[in-house]
Amino acid sequence: MTIEPADARTAGAQWRVDGGAWQNSGDTVNNLPVGSHTVSFKLVANWDTPSNQTVTILRDQLIALSARYNPFVTQWIMKKKPTKTMILTPKKGTLEPNLDEYFGQGYELSVWDGTQLIHGPYALVQKKPGAPIWSYKDGITKINYKQKNGMHIMMMAIQAALPDTITLRLTPPASLATAPVNIMLEPEDVERSARVIPLRATVRKEPAAGGNVTE
């Protein structure tokens, strides 16, 4: 198995067969029984993990495999209003990174301003077993993340104003003993409301005694 790029290998990218011991790029796993096997890849902070590979081993066969880790490409947009902030994906395009495996392994999502935690952490709950749909809701924050038609879509609404530059942090459970994943939203990702449209008031006129209401 060859893992690319070199920076991902330096960051700790590894692979394994059927949930066995982690292997480095260039390693070979010998004496696998004939049949189908699953190759999976280790989560690495700030890198998108390759999808699992299924391989079929024949007798006395050596198979050369390769996989590529890709750095996260932040496509979230932060829309700000005086008392509410929306963090969401564009209507078109795929959310990177794919968060399915992170939420599936118990990662928590939080919002940071530099080194200061300002919201969270939030433990997203899977709506039903096997479905790539996770959500969180309390009196201040609502999060929905789902996979639909090959797209990974997230909507996060916080009833609060946020700084122009924030970091979304995915924190692993202690059992994984891996580093948090940080996804920064830069100022150029910020969309501000251009105007405030006042709500139109509705006035109900009380009818005169024995009469009808007229506007």
Sequence and secondary structure as in RCSB ss.txt:
>XXXX:A:sequence
MTIEPADARTAGAQWRVDGGAWQNSGDTVNNLPVGSHTVSFKLVANWDTPSNQTVTILRDQLIALSARYNPFVTQ
WIMKKKPTKTMILTPKKGTLEPNLDEYFGQGYELSVWDGTQLIHGPYALVQKKPGAPIWSYKDGITKINYKQKNG
MHIMMMAIQAALPDTITLRLTPPASLATAPVNIMLEPEDVERSARVIPLRATVRKEPAAGGNVTE
>XXXX:A:secstr
 EEE HHHHHHT  EEETT   B TT       SEEEEEEE  BTTEE    EEEEE TT     EEE EE    
 EEEEETTEEEEE  SSS  SS  HHHHHTT EEEEEETTEEEEEEE  EESSTT SEEEEE SSEEEEEEEETT
EEEEEEEESS   SSEEEEEE  GGG    EEEEE GGGEEE S              TT     
